Amino acid sequence: MADILPFRKPGLKEKHRGKTLCRHGHHKWVIDKEKQFDVQQGKLVTIYRCSRCDKTRVKAH
């Protein structure tokens, strides 16, 4: 027999999980390794991306 999966509408708590932290400035910054060199400045940069809301932050070296 096949497994039956329960489908239900996600609650408000599950739907907006993590968004309130970012709204108050508590981001979860992760280093984005795809782009490490800034062509306009000609410098190495570190790009941080929030894993919850995908906001980016750049730090030049």
C-alpha distance matrix in Angstrom:
0.0 3.8 6.6 9.1 12.6 15.6 18.2 21.7 25.2 26.9 29.8 33.3 33.4 30.5 31.8 35.3 34.6 37.4 39.5 42.0 42.9 43.8 45.7 47.9 48.6 46.2 44.5 42.4 44.3 42.8 44.9 44.0 44.9 44.7 48.2 50.8 54.1 55.8 57.8 60.1 61.3 61.1 59.6 56.5 54.4 51.4 48.9 46.9 43.8 42.2 38.5 37.9 40.0 41.0 44.7 47.0 50.1 52.5 54.7 57.5 58.9
3.8 0.0 3.8 6.3 9.4 12.7 15.0 18.6 22.0 23.6 26.7 30.2 30.3 27.3 28.4 31.9 31.3 34.1 36.1 38.6 39.6 40.4 42.3 44.6 45.2 42.9 41.1 39.0 40.9 39.5 41.6 40.6 41.6 41.3 44.8 47.5 50.7 52.3 54.3 56.6 57.7 57.6 56.2 53.2 51.0 48.0 45.5 43.4 40.3 38.7 35.1 34.4 36.4 37.4 41.1 43.3 46.5 49.0 51.3 54.1 55.6
6.6 3.8 0.0 3.8 6.4 9.7 12.5 15.9 19.3 20.6 23.5 27.0 26.9 23.9 25.3 28.8 28.0 30.8 32.9 35.3 36.2 37.2 39.1 41.3 42.0 39.6 38.0 36.0 38.1 36.8 39.1 38.4 39.6 39.5 42.9 45.5 48.8 50.4 52.6 54.7 55.8 55.8 54.2 51.1 48.8 45.7 43.1 40.9 37.7 35.9 32.3 31.4 33.6 34.9 38.5 40.8 43.9 46.5 48.8 51.7 53.2
9.1 6.3 3.8 0.0 3.8 6.5 9.3 12.6 16.2 17.8 20.7 24.3 24.6 21.8 23.0 26.6 26.2 29.3 31.2 33.5 34.7 35.8 37.4 39.7 40.6 38.4 37.0 35.3 37.6 36.7 39.2 38.5 40.0 39.9 43.1 45.8 49.0 50.4 52.6 54.5 55.6 55.8 54.3 51.3 48.8 45.7 42.9 40.6 37.3 35.2 31.7 30.4 32.4 33.9 37.5 40.1 43.3 46.0 48.5 51.5 53.3
12.6 9.4 6.4 3.8 0.0 3.8 6.2 9.6 13.0 14.3 17.3 20.8 21.0 18.1 19.3 22.9 22.5 25.6 27.4 29.7 31.0 32.0 33.6 35.9 36.9 34.7 33.3 31.8 34.1 33.3 35.9 35.3 37.0 36.9 40.0 42.7 45.9 47.2 49.5 51.3 52.3 52.7 51.1 48.2 45.5 42.4 39.6 37.1 33.8 31.6 28.2 26.8 28.7 30.3 33.8 36.5 39.7 42.6 45.0 48.1 50.0
15.6 12.7 9.7 6.5 3.8 0.0 3.8 6.4 10.0 11.6 14.3 18.0 18.5 16.0 17.2 20.9 20.8 24.2 25.8 27.8 29.4 30.7 31.9 34.1 35.5 33.5 32.4 31.2 33.9 33.5 36.4 35.8 37.9 37.9 40.8 43.5 46.7 47.7 50.0 51.6 52.6 53.2 51.6 48.8 45.9 42.8 39.8 37.2 33.7 31.3 28.0 26.1 27.9 30.0 33.3 36.2 39.4 42.4 45.0 48.2 50.2
18.2 15.0 12.5 9.3 6.2 3.8 0.0 3.8 7.0 9.2 12.3 15.8 16.9 14.3 14.8 18.6 19.1 22.5 23.7 25.9 27.8 28.7 29.7 32.2 33.6 32.0 30.8 29.9 32.4 32.2 35.0 34.3 36.5 36.3 39.0 41.9 44.9 45.6 47.9 49.3 50.4 51.2 49.8 47.1 44.2 41.2 38.0 35.5 31.9 29.5 26.4 24.3 25.6 27.7 31.0 34.0 37.3 40.5 43.2 46.4 48.7
21.7 18.6 15.9 12.6 9.6 6.4 3.8 0.0 3.8 6.3 8.9 12.5 13.9 11.9 12.3 16.1 16.9 20.5 21.5 23.3 25.5 26.7 27.3 29.7 31.5 30.0 29.2 28.7 31.5 31.7 34.7 34.2 36.7 36.6 39.1 41.8 44.8 45.4 47.7 48.8 49.9 50.9 49.4 46.9 43.8 40.7 37.5 34.8 31.1 28.4 25.6 23.1 24.3 26.7 29.7 33.0 36.2 39.6 42.3 45.7 48.0
25.2 22.0 19.3 16.2 13.0 10.0 7.0 3.8 0.0 3.8 6.4 9.4 11.5 9.8 9.5 13.1 14.6 18.3 18.7 20.5 23.0 24.0 24.3 26.9 28.8 27.7 26.9 26.8 29.6 30.2 33.2 32.7 35.4 35.3 37.5 40.2 43.0 43.3 45.7 46.6 47.6 48.9 47.4 45.1 41.9 38.9 35.5 32.8 29.1 26.3 23.8 21.0 21.8 24.4 27.2 30.6 33.9 37.3 40.2 43.6 46.1
26.9 23.6 20.6 17.8 14.3 11.6 9.2 6.3 3.8 0.0 3.8 6.7 8.1 6.0 6.1 9.8 10.9 14.6 15.3 17.1 19.4 20.5 21.0 23.5 25.3 24.0 23.4 23.2 26.2 26.9 30.1 29.8 32.7 32.9 35.0 37.6 40.5 40.8 43.3 44.2 45.0 46.3 44.7 42.2 38.9 35.9 32.6 29.7 26.1 23.1 20.6 17.7 18.7 21.6 24.3 27.7 30.8 34.3 37.0 40.5 42.9
29.8 26.7 23.5 20.7 17.3 14.3 12.3 8.9 6.4 3.8 0.0 3.8 5.4 5.4 6.1 8.7 10.1 13.8 14.4 15.3 18.0 19.6 19.7 21.8 24.0 22.9 22.8 23.1 26.4 27.6 31.0 31.1 34.2 34.6 36.5 38.8 41.7 41.8 44.5 45.1 45.7 47.2 45.5 43.1 39.7 36.6 33.4 30.2 26.8 23.5 21.4 18.1 19.1 22.4 24.6 28.2 31.0 34.6 37.2 40.9 43.3
33.3 30.2 27.0 24.3 20.8 18.0 15.8 12.5 9.4 6.7 3.8 0.0 3.8 5.5 4.9 6.1 8.3 11.7 11.6 12.2 15.2 16.7 16.4 18.5 21.0 20.2 20.4 21.3 24.5 26.2 29.6 29.8 33.1 33.6 35.1 37.3 40.0 39.9 42.6 43.0 43.5 45.3 43.5 41.3 37.8 34.8 31.5 28.4 25.0 21.6 20.0 16.4 17.0 20.5 22.3 26.0 28.6 32.4 35.0 38.6 41.2
33.4 30.3 26.9 24.6 21.0 18.5 16.9 13.9 11.5 8.1 5.4 3.8 0.0 3.8 5.6 5.7 6.0 9.5 10.3 10.6 13.0 15.1 15.3 16.9 19.2 17.9 18.4 18.9 22.4 24.1 27.7 28.3 31.6 32.5 34.1 36.0 38.9 39.1 42.0 42.5 42.7 44.3 42.3 39.9 36.4 33.2 30.1 26.8 23.6 20.0 18.3 14.9 16.1 19.8 21.5 25.0 27.4 31.1 33.4 37.2 39.5
30.5 27.3 23.9 21.8 18.1 16.0 14.3 11.9 9.8 6.0 5.4 5.5 3.8 0.0 3.8 5.7 5.2 9.0 10.5 11.9 13.8 15.4 16.3 18.3 20.0 18.4 18.1 18.0 21.3 22.4 25.9 26.2 29.4 30.1 32.0 34.1 37.1 37.5 40.3 41.1 41.5 42.8 40.9 38.4 34.9 31.7 28.6 25.4 22.0 18.7 16.4 13.3 14.9 18.2 20.5 23.9 26.5 30.1 32.5 36.1 38.4
31.8 28.4 25.3 23.0 19.3 17.2 14.8 12.3 9.5 6.1 6.1 4.9 5.6 3.8 0.0 3.8 5.7 9.1 9.2 11.3 13.7 14.5 15.0 17.6 19.3 18.3 17.7 18.0 21.0 22.2 25.4 25.4 28.6 28.9 30.6 32.9 35.7 35.8 38.5 39.1 39.7 41.2 39.5 37.3 33.8 30.8 27.5 24.5 20.9 17.8 15.8 12.4 13.1 16.4 18.6 22.2 25.1 28.7 31.5 35.0 37.6
35.3 31.9 28.8 26.6 22.9 20.9 18.6 16.1 13.1 9.8 8.7 6.1 5.7 5.7 3.8 0.0 3.8 6.3 5.7 7.5 10.2 11.0 11.3 13.8 15.7 14.9 14.6 15.5 18.6 20.4 23.7 23.9 27.4 27.9 29.3 31.4 34.1 33.9 36.8 37.1 37.5 39.2 37.4 35.3 31.7 28.7 25.4 22.3 18.9 15.5 14.2 10.5 10.9 14.6 16.2 19.9 22.5 26.3 28.9 32.5 35.1
34.6 31.3 28.0 26.2 22.5 20.8 19.1 16.9 14.6 10.9 10.1 8.3 6.0 5.2 5.7 3.8 0.0 3.8 5.7 7.4 8.7 10.3 11.6 13.4 14.8 13.2 12.9 13.1 16.5 18.1 21.7 22.4 25.7 26.7 28.3 30.1 33.0 33.3 36.3 36.9 37.0 38.5 36.4 34.0 30.4 27.2 24.2 20.8 17.7 14.1 12.4 8.9 10.6 14.2 16.0 19.3 21.7 25.3 27.6 31.3 33.7
37.4 34.1 30.8 29.3 25.6 24.2 22.5 20.5 18.3 14.6 13.8 11.7 9.5 9.0 9.1 6.3 3.8 0.0 3.8 5.6 5.5 6.8 9.0 10.6 11.4 9.5 9.1 9.6 13.0 15.0 18.6 19.6 23.1 24.4 25.6 27.2 30.1 30.3 33.4 33.9 33.8 35.3 33.1 30.7 27.1 23.9 21.0 17.5 14.6 10.9 9.7 6.3 8.2 11.7 13.1 16.2 18.3 21.9 24.0 27.8 30.1
39.5 36.1 32.9 31.2 27.4 25.8 23.7 21.5 18.7 15.3 14.4 11.6 10.3 10.5 9.2 5.7 5.7 3.8 0.0 3.8 5.4 5.4 6.2 8.9 10.1 9.6 9.3 11.0 13.9 16.2 19.5 20.1 23.8 24.7 25.5 27.2 29.8 29.5 32.5 32.7 32.7 34.6 32.6 30.6 26.9 23.9 20.8 17.6 14.6 11.0 10.8 7.1 7.0 10.9 11.6 15.2 17.4 21.1 23.6 27.3 30.0
42.0 38.6 35.3 33.5 29.7 27.8 25.9 23.3 20.5 17.1 15.3 12.2 10.6 11.9 11.3 7.5 7.4 5.6 3.8 0.0 3.8 5.5 5.0 6.4 8.9 8.6 9.8 12.1 15.3 18.2 21.6 22.6 26.4 27.5 28.1 29.4 31.9 31.5 34.6 34.5 34.3 36.3 34.2 32.3 28.5 25.6 22.7 19.4 16.9 13.3 13.6 10.2 10.2 13.9 13.9 17.2 18.8 22.5 24.7 28.4 31.0
42.9 39.6 36.2 34.7 31.0 29.4 27.8 25.5 23.0 19.4 18.0 15.2 13.0 13.8 13.7 10.2 8.7 5.5 5.4 3.8 0.0 3.8 5.4 5.4 6.5 5.1 6.7 9.0 12.3 15.4 18.8 20.4 24.1 25.6 26.2 27.2 29.8 29.6 32.9 33.0 32.4 34.2 31.9 29.7 26.0 23.0 20.4 16.8 14.8 11.2 11.8 9.1 9.8 13.1 12.8 15.6 16.6 20.3 22.0 25.8 28.1
43.8 40.4 37.2 35.8 32.0 30.7 28.7 26.7 24.0 20.5 19.6 16.7 15.1 15.4 14.5 11.0 10.3 6.8 5.4 5.5 3.8 0.0 3.8 5.3 5.0 5.0 4.9 8.0 10.4 13.6 16.7 17.9 21.7 22.9 23.2 24.3 26.7 26.3 29.5 29.4 29.0 31.0 28.8 26.9 23.1 20.2 17.4 14.1 11.9 8.6 10.0 7.5 7.1 10.0 9.2 12.1 13.3 17.1 19.2 22.9 25.5
45.7 42.3 39.1 37.4 33.6 31.9 29.7 27.3 24.3 21.0 19.7 16.4 15.3 16.3 15.0 11.3 11.6 9.0 6.2 5.0 5.4 3.8 0.0 3.8 5.6 7.4 8.3 11.7 13.9 17.2 20.0 21.0 24.8 25.8 25.7 26.9 28.9 28.1 31.1 30.6 30.4 32.7 30.7 29.2 25.4 22.9 20.0 17.0 14.9 11.8 13.5 10.7 9.3 12.3 11.0 14.1 15.2 19.0 21.2 24.8 27.7
47.9 44.6 41.3 39.7 35.9 34.1 32.2 29.7 26.9 23.5 21.8 18.5 16.9 18.3 17.6 13.8 13.4 10.6 8.9 6.4 5.4 5.3 3.8 0.0 3.8 5.8 8.4 11.9 14.2 17.8 20.7 22.3 26.0 27.4 27.2 27.9 30.0 29.2 32.4 31.8 31.1 33.4 31.2 29.6 25.9 23.3 20.9 17.7 16.3 13.3 15.2 12.8 12.2 14.9 13.3 15.7 16.0 19.6 21.2 24.8 27.4
48.6 45.2 42.0 40.6 36.9 35.5 33.6 31.5 28.8 25.3 24.0 21.0 19.2 20.0 19.3 15.7 14.8 11.4 10.1 8.9 6.5 5.0 5.6 3.8 0.0 3.8 5.8 9.5 11.1 14.8 17.4 19.2 22.9 24.5 24.1 24.5 26.5 25.9 29.2 28.7 27.8 30.0 27.6 26.0 22.2 19.7 17.5 14.4 13.4 10.8 13.3 11.8 11.2 13.2 11.1 12.8 12.6 16.1 17.5 21.1 23.6
46.2 42.9 39.6 38.4 34.7 33.5 32.0 30.0 27.7 24.0 22.9 20.2 17.9 18.4 18.3 14.9 13.2 9.5 9.6 8.6 5.1 5.0 7.4 5.8 3.8 0.0 3.8 6.7 9.1 12.8 15.9 18.0 21.6 23.6 23.7 24.1 26.6 26.4 29.9 29.9 28.9 30.6 28.0 25.9 22.3 19.2 17.2 13.7 12.7 9.6 11.4 10.2 10.8 12.9 11.7 13.3 13.3 16.7 17.8 21.6 23.7
44.5 41.1 38.0 37.0 33.3 32.4 30.8 29.2 26.9 23.4 22.8 20.4 18.4 18.1 17.7 14.6 12.9 9.1 9.3 9.8 6.7 4.9 8.3 8.4 5.8 3.8 0.0 3.8 5.9 9.4 12.5 14.4 18.0 19.9 20.2 20.7 23.4 23.4 26.9 27.1 26.3 27.9 25.4 23.1 19.4 16.3 13.9 10.3 8.9 5.8 7.9 7.4 8.1 9.5 8.6 10.1 10.6 14.0 15.6 19.4 21.6
42.4 39.0 36.0 35.3 31.8 31.2 29.9 28.7 26.8 23.2 23.1 21.3 18.9 18.0 18.0 15.5 13.1 9.6 11.0 12.1 9.0 8.0 11.7 11.9 9.5 6.7 3.8 0.0 3.8 6.6 10.2 12.3 15.8 18.0 18.8 19.4 22.4 23.1 26.6 27.4 26.6 27.7 24.9 22.2 18.8 15.3 13.1 9.3 8.0 5.1 5.8 6.8 8.8 9.6 9.8 10.8 11.4 14.4 15.7 19.4 21.1
44.3 40.9 38.1 37.6 34.1 33.9 32.4 31.5 29.6 26.2 26.4 24.5 22.4 21.3 21.0 18.6 16.5 13.0 13.9 15.3 12.3 10.4 13.9 14.2 11.1 9.1 5.9 3.8 0.0 3.8 6.8 9.2 12.6 15.0 15.5 15.7 18.7 19.5 23.1 24.0 23.0 24.0 21.2 18.4 15.0 11.4 9.5 5.7 5.4 4.5 6.5 8.8 10.0 9.2 8.9 8.5 8.5 11.0 12.1 15.7 17.5
42.8 39.5 36.8 36.7 33.3 33.5 32.2 31.7 30.2 26.9 27.6 26.2 24.1 22.4 22.2 20.4 18.1 15.0 16.2 18.2 15.4 13.6 17.2 17.8 14.8 12.8 9.4 6.6 3.8 0.0 3.8 6.4 9.4 12.0 13.2 13.5 17.0 18.3 21.9 23.4 22.5 22.9 20.1 17.0 14.0 10.3 8.5 5.4 5.3 6.1 6.5 10.0 11.5 9.8 10.5 9.5 9.9 11.5 12.6 15.7 17.1
44.9 41.6 39.1 39.2 35.9 36.4 35.0 34.7 33.2 30.1 31.0 29.6 27.7 25.9 25.4 23.7 21.7 18.6 19.5 21.6 18.8 16.7 20.0 20.7 17.4 15.9 12.5 10.2 6.8 3.8 0.0 3.8 6.1 9.2 10.0 9.9 13.4 15.2 18.7 20.5 19.6 19.6 16.8 13.5 10.7 7.1 6.0 4.5 6.2 8.7 9.6 13.2 14.1 11.6 11.8 9.7 9.5 9.8 10.5 13.1 14.2
44.0 40.6 38.4 38.5 35.3 35.8 34.3 34.2 32.7 29.8 31.1 29.8 28.3 26.2 25.4 23.9 22.4 19.6 20.1 22.6 20.4 17.9 21.0 22.3 19.2 18.0 14.4 12.3 9.2 6.4 3.8 0.0 3.8 5.8 7.0 8.1 11.6 13.4 16.6 18.7 18.4 18.3 16.1 13.0 10.4 7.5 5.5 5.6 6.1 9.4 10.0 13.6 13.9 10.6 11.3 9.1 9.9 10.0 11.6 13.7 15.2
44.9 41.6 39.6 40.0 37.0 37.9 36.5 36.7 35.4 32.7 34.2 33.1 31.6 29.4 28.6 27.4 25.7 23.1 23.8 26.4 24.1 21.7 24.8 26.0 22.9 21.6 18.0 15.8 12.6 9.4 6.1 3.8 0.0 3.8 5.7 6.3 10.1 12.7 15.6 18.3 18.0 17.2 15.0 11.7 10.2 8.0 7.5 8.8 9.9 13.2 13.5 17.1 17.5 14.2 15.0 12.5 12.9 12.0 12.9 14.1 14.9
44.7 41.3 39.5 39.9 36.9 37.9 36.3 36.6 35.3 32.9 34.6 33.6 32.5 30.1 28.9 27.9 26.7 24.4 24.7 27.5 25.6 22.9 25.8 27.4 24.5 23.6 19.9 18.0 15.0 12.0 9.2 5.8 3.8 0.0 3.8 6.5 9.4 11.7 13.9 16.8 17.3 16.5 15.1 12.4 11.2 10.0 8.8 10.8 11.1 14.5 14.7 18.1 17.9 14.3 15.2 12.8 13.9 13.0 14.6 15.4 16.6
48.2 44.8 42.9 43.1 40.0 40.8 39.0 39.1 37.5 35.0 36.5 35.1 34.1 32.0 30.6 29.3 28.3 25.6 25.5 28.1 26.2 23.2 25.7 27.2 24.1 23.7 20.2 18.8 15.5 13.2 10.0 7.0 5.7 3.8 0.0 3.8 6.0 7.9 10.3 13.1 13.6 12.9 11.7 9.4 8.2 8.1 7.3 10.3 11.4 15.1 16.3 19.4 18.7 14.9 15.0 11.9 12.3 10.6 12.2 12.4 14.0
50.8 47.5 45.5 45.8 42.7 43.5 41.9 41.8 40.2 37.6 38.8 37.3 36.0 34.1 32.9 31.4 30.1 27.2 27.2 29.4 27.2 24.3 26.9 27.9 24.5 24.1 20.7 19.4 15.7 13.5 9.9 8.1 6.3 6.5 3.8 0.0 3.8 6.8 9.8 12.5 12.0 10.8 8.8 5.9 5.3 5.9 7.0 10.4 12.7 16.4 17.9 21.2 20.7 17.1 16.6 13.2 12.5 9.9 10.3 9.8 10.6
54.1 50.7 48.8 49.0 45.9 46.7 44.9 44.8 43.0 40.5 41.7 40.0 38.9 37.1 35.7 34.1 33.0 30.1 29.8 31.9 29.8 26.7 28.9 30.0 26.5 26.6 23.4 22.4 18.7 17.0 13.4 11.6 10.1 9.4 6.0 3.8 0.0 3.8 6.3 9.2 8.7 7.2 6.0 4.6 5.6 8.1 9.4 13.2 15.5 19.2 21.1 24.1 23.2 19.6 18.6 15.0 14.0 10.9 11.1 9.4 10.3
55.8 52.3 50.4 50.4 47.2 47.7 45.6 45.4 43.3 40.8 41.8 39.9 39.1 37.5 35.8 33.9 33.3 30.3 29.5 31.5 29.6 26.3 28.1 29.2 25.9 26.4 23.4 23.1 19.5 18.3 15.2 13.4 12.7 11.7 7.9 6.8 3.8 0.0 3.8 5.7 5.7 5.6 5.6 6.2 6.3 9.4 10.0 13.8 15.9 19.6 21.8 24.5 23.0 19.4 18.0 14.4 13.3 10.0 10.7 8.8 10.7
57.8 54.3 52.6 52.6 49.5 50.0 47.9 47.7 45.7 43.3 44.5 42.6 42.0 40.3 38.5 36.8 36.3 33.4 32.5 34.6 32.9 29.5 31.1 32.4 29.2 29.9 26.9 26.6 23.1 21.9 18.7 16.6 15.6 13.9 10.3 9.8 6.3 3.8 0.0 3.8 5.6 5.0 7.2 8.9 10.0 13.1 13.7 17.4 19.2 22.9 25.0 27.6 25.9 22.3 20.9 17.5 16.7 13.6 14.3 12.1 13.7
60.1 56.6 54.7 54.5 51.3 51.6 49.3 48.8 46.6 44.2 45.1 43.0 42.5 41.1 39.1 37.1 36.9 33.9 32.7 34.5 33.0 29.4 30.6 31.8 28.7 29.9 27.1 27.4 24.0 23.4 20.5 18.7 18.3 16.8 13.1 12.5 9.2 5.7 3.8 0.0 3.8 5.6 8.2 10.8 11.3 14.5 14.9 18.4 20.2 23.7 26.2 28.4 26.4 23.0 21.0 17.7 16.6 13.6 14.3 12.1 14.1
61.3 57.7 55.8 55.6 52.3 52.6 50.4 49.9 47.6 45.0 45.7 43.5 42.7 41.5 39.7 37.5 37.0 33.8 32.7 34.3 32.4 29.0 30.4 31.1 27.8 28.9 26.3 26.6 23.0 22.5 19.6 18.4 18.0 17.3 13.6 12.0 8.7 5.7 5.6 3.8 0.0 3.8 5.4 8.6 9.4 13.0 14.1 17.6 20.0 23.4 26.1 28.5 26.7 23.4 21.3 17.7 15.8 12.3 12.1 9.2 10.9
61.1 57.6 55.8 55.8 52.7 53.2 51.2 50.9 48.9 46.3 47.2 45.3 44.3 42.8 41.2 39.2 38.5 35.3 34.6 36.3 34.2 31.0 32.7 33.4 30.0 30.6 27.9 27.7 24.0 22.9 19.6 18.3 17.2 16.5 12.9 10.8 7.2 5.6 5.0 5.6 3.8 0.0 3.8 7.1 9.3 13.0 14.7 18.4 21.0 24.6 27.0 29.7 28.3 24.8 23.1 19.4 17.7 14.0 13.4 10.2 10.8
59.6 56.2 54.2 54.3 51.1 51.6 49.8 49.4 47.4 44.7 45.5 43.5 42.3 40.9 39.5 37.4 36.4 33.1 32.6 34.2 31.9 28.8 30.7 31.2 27.6 28.0 25.4 24.9 21.2 20.1 16.8 16.1 15.0 15.1 11.7 8.8 6.0 5.6 7.2 8.2 5.4 3.8 0.0 3.8 6.2 10.0 12.3 15.8 18.8 22.3 24.8 27.6 26.6 23.2 21.5 17.7 15.5 11.7 10.4 7.1 7.1
56.5 53.2 51.1 51.3 48.2 48.8 47.1 46.9 45.1 42.2 43.1 41.3 39.9 38.4 37.3 35.3 34.0 30.7 30.6 32.3 29.7 26.9 29.2 29.6 26.0 25.9 23.1 22.2 18.4 17.0 13.5 13.0 11.7 12.4 9.4 5.9 4.6 6.2 8.9 10.8 8.6 7.1 3.8 0.0 3.8 7.0 9.8 13.2 16.4 19.9 22.1 25.1 24.5 21.2 19.8 16.0 14.0 10.4 9.0 6.4 6.1
54.4 51.0 48.8 48.8 45.5 45.9 44.2 43.8 41.9 38.9 39.7 37.8 36.4 34.9 33.8 31.7 30.4 27.1 26.9 28.5 26.0 23.1 25.4 25.9 22.2 22.3 19.4 18.8 15.0 14.0 10.7 10.4 10.2 11.2 8.2 5.3 5.6 6.3 10.0 11.3 9.4 9.3 6.2 3.8 0.0 3.8 6.3 9.7 12.9 16.4 18.7 21.7 20.9 17.8 16.2 12.4 10.2 6.7 5.7 4.5 5.9
51.4 48.0 45.7 45.7 42.4 42.8 41.2 40.7 38.9 35.9 36.6 34.8 33.2 31.7 30.8 28.7 27.2 23.9 23.9 25.6 23.0 20.2 22.9 23.3 19.7 19.2 16.3 15.3 11.4 10.3 7.1 7.5 8.0 10.0 8.1 5.9 8.1 9.4 13.1 14.5 13.0 13.0 10.0 7.0 3.8 0.0 3.8 6.4 9.9 13.2 15.4 18.5 18.2 15.2 13.9 10.4 8.4 5.8 5.2 6.4 7.7
48.9 45.5 43.1 42.9 39.6 39.8 38.0 37.5 35.5 32.6 33.4 31.5 30.1 28.6 27.5 25.4 24.2 21.0 20.8 22.7 20.4 17.4 20.0 20.9 17.5 17.2 13.9 13.1 9.5 8.5 6.0 5.5 7.5 8.8 7.3 7.0 9.4 10.0 13.7 14.9 14.1 14.7 12.3 9.8 6.3 3.8 0.0 3.8 6.6 10.1 12.5 15.4 14.7 11.6 10.4 6.8 5.8 4.6 6.4 8.7 11.0
46.9 43.4 40.9 40.6 37.1 37.2 35.5 34.8 32.8 29.7 30.2 28.4 26.8 25.4 24.5 22.3 20.8 17.5 17.6 19.4 16.8 14.1 17.0 17.7 14.4 13.7 10.3 9.3 5.7 5.4 4.5 5.6 8.8 10.8 10.3 10.4 13.2 13.8 17.4 18.4 17.6 18.4 15.8 13.2 9.7 6.4 3.8 0.0 3.8 6.8 9.3 12.1 12.0 9.4 8.3 5.6 5.0 6.2 7.9 11.1 13.3
43.8 40.3 37.7 37.3 33.8 33.7 31.9 31.1 29.1 26.1 26.8 25.0 23.6 22.0 20.9 18.9 17.7 14.6 14.6 16.9 14.8 11.9 14.9 16.3 13.4 12.7 8.9 8.0 5.4 5.3 6.2 6.1 9.9 11.1 11.4 12.7 15.5 15.9 19.2 20.2 20.0 21.0 18.8 16.4 12.9 9.9 6.6 3.8 0.0 3.8 6.2 8.8 8.4 5.7 5.6 4.5 6.4 8.8 11.4 14.6 17.0
42.2 38.7 35.9 35.2 31.6 31.3 29.5 28.4 26.3 23.1 23.5 21.6 20.0 18.7 17.8 15.5 14.1 10.9 11.0 13.3 11.2 8.6 11.8 13.3 10.8 9.6 5.8 5.1 4.5 6.1 8.7 9.4 13.2 14.5 15.1 16.4 19.2 19.6 22.9 23.7 23.4 24.6 22.3 19.9 16.4 13.2 10.1 6.8 3.8 0.0 3.8 5.5 5.7 4.8 5.3 6.4 8.4 11.6 14.0 17.5 19.9
38.5 35.1 32.3 31.7 28.2 28.0 26.4 25.6 23.8 20.6 21.4 20.0 18.3 16.4 15.8 14.2 12.4 9.7 10.8 13.6 11.8 10.0 13.5 15.2 13.3 11.4 7.9 5.8 6.5 6.5 9.6 10.0 13.5 14.7 16.3 17.9 21.1 21.8 25.0 26.2 26.1 27.0 24.8 22.1 18.7 15.4 12.5 9.3 6.2 3.8 0.0 3.8 6.1 5.8 8.2 9.6 12.0 14.9 17.1 20.4 22.5
37.9 34.4 31.4 30.4 26.8 26.1 24.3 23.1 21.0 17.7 18.1 16.4 14.9 13.3 12.4 10.5 8.9 6.3 7.1 10.2 9.1 7.5 10.7 12.8 11.8 10.2 7.4 6.8 8.8 10.0 13.2 13.6 17.1 18.1 19.4 21.2 24.1 24.5 27.6 28.4 28.5 29.7 27.6 25.1 21.7 18.5 15.4 12.1 8.8 5.5 3.8 0.0 3.8 6.0 8.3 11.0 13.6 17.0 19.4 23.0 25.3
40.0 36.4 33.6 32.4 28.7 27.9 25.6 24.3 21.8 18.7 19.1 17.0 16.1 14.9 13.1 10.9 10.6 8.2 7.0 10.2 9.8 7.1 9.3 12.2 11.2 10.8 8.1 8.8 10.0 11.5 14.1 13.9 17.5 17.9 18.7 20.7 23.2 23.0 25.9 26.4 26.7 28.3 26.6 24.5 20.9 18.2 14.7 12.0 8.4 5.7 6.1 3.8 0.0 3.9 5.6 9.1 12.1 15.7 18.6 22.0 24.8
41.0 37.4 34.9 33.9 30.3 30.0 27.7 26.7 24.4 21.6 22.4 20.5 19.8 18.2 16.4 14.6 14.2 11.7 10.9 13.9 13.1 10.0 12.3 14.9 13.2 12.9 9.5 9.6 9.2 9.8 11.6 10.6 14.2 14.3 14.9 17.1 19.6 19.4 22.3 23.0 23.4 24.8 23.2 21.2 17.8 15.2 11.6 9.4 5.7 4.8 5.8 6.0 3.9 0.0 3.8 6.3 9.9 13.0 16.1 19.3 22.1
44.7 41.1 38.5 37.5 33.8 33.3 31.0 29.7 27.2 24.3 24.6 22.3 21.5 20.5 18.6 16.2 16.0 13.1 11.6 13.9 12.8 9.2 11.0 13.3 11.1 11.7 8.6 9.8 8.9 10.5 11.8 11.3 15.0 15.2 15.0 16.6 18.6 18.0 20.9 21.0 21.3 23.1 21.5 19.8 16.2 13.9 10.4 8.3 5.6 5.3 8.2 8.3 5.6 3.8 0.0 3.8 7.0 10.5 13.7 17.0 20.1
47.0 43.3 40.8 40.1 36.5 36.2 34.0 33.0 30.6 27.7 28.2 26.0 25.0 23.9 22.2 19.9 19.3 16.2 15.2 17.2 15.6 12.1 14.1 15.7 12.8 13.3 10.1 10.8 8.5 9.5 9.7 9.1 12.5 12.8 11.9 13.2 15.0 14.4 17.5 17.7 17.7 19.4 17.7 16.0 12.4 10.4 6.8 5.6 4.5 6.4 9.6 11.0 9.1 6.3 3.8 0.0 3.8 6.8 10.2 13.3 16.4
50.1 46.5 43.9 43.3 39.7 39.4 37.3 36.2 33.9 30.8 31.0 28.6 27.4 26.5 25.1 22.5 21.7 18.3 17.4 18.8 16.6 13.3 15.2 16.0 12.6 13.3 10.6 11.4 8.5 9.9 9.5 9.9 12.9 13.9 12.3 12.5 14.0 13.3 16.7 16.6 15.8 17.7 15.5 14.0 10.2 8.4 5.8 5.0 6.4 8.4 12.0 13.6 12.1 9.9 7.0 3.8 0.0 3.8 6.8 10.2 13.3
52.5 49.0 46.5 46.0 42.6 42.4 40.5 39.6 37.3 34.3 34.6 32.4 31.1 30.1 28.7 26.3 25.3 21.9 21.1 22.5 20.3 17.1 19.0 19.6 16.1 16.7 14.0 14.4 11.0 11.5 9.8 10.0 12.0 13.0 10.6 9.9 10.9 10.0 13.6 13.6 12.3 14.0 11.7 10.4 6.7 5.8 4.6 6.2 8.8 11.6 14.9 17.0 15.7 13.0 10.5 6.8 3.8 0.0 3.8 6.5 9.9
54.7 51.3 48.8 48.5 45.0 45.0 43.2 42.3 40.2 37.0 37.2 35.0 33.4 32.5 31.5 28.9 27.6 24.0 23.6 24.7 22.0 19.2 21.2 21.2 17.5 17.8 15.6 15.7 12.1 12.6 10.5 11.6 12.9 14.6 12.2 10.3 11.1 10.7 14.3 14.3 12.1 13.4 10.4 9.0 5.7 5.2 6.4 7.9 11.4 14.0 17.1 19.4 18.6 16.1 13.7 10.2 6.8 3.8 0.0 3.8 6.6
57.5 54.1 51.7 51.5 48.1 48.2 46.4 45.7 43.6 40.5 40.9 38.6 37.2 36.1 35.0 32.5 31.3 27.8 27.3 28.4 25.8 22.9 24.8 24.8 21.1 21.6 19.4 19.4 15.7 15.7 13.1 13.7 14.1 15.4 12.4 9.8 9.4 8.8 12.1 12.1 9.2 10.2 7.1 6.4 4.5 6.4 8.7 11.1 14.6 17.5 20.4 23.0 22.0 19.3 17.0 13.3 10.2 6.5 3.8 0.0 3.8
58.9 55.6 53.2 53.3 50.0 50.2 48.7 48.0 46.1 42.9 43.3 41.2 39.5 38.4 37.6 35.1 33.7 30.1 30.0 31.0 28.1 25.5 27.7 27.4 23.6 23.7 21.6 21.1 17.5 17.1 14.2 15.2 14.9 16.6 14.0 10.6 10.3 10.7 13.7 14.1 10.9 10.8 7.1 6.1 5.9 7.7 11.0 13.3 17.0 19.9 22.5 25.3 24.8 22.1 20.1 16.4 13.3 9.9 6.6 3.8 0.0
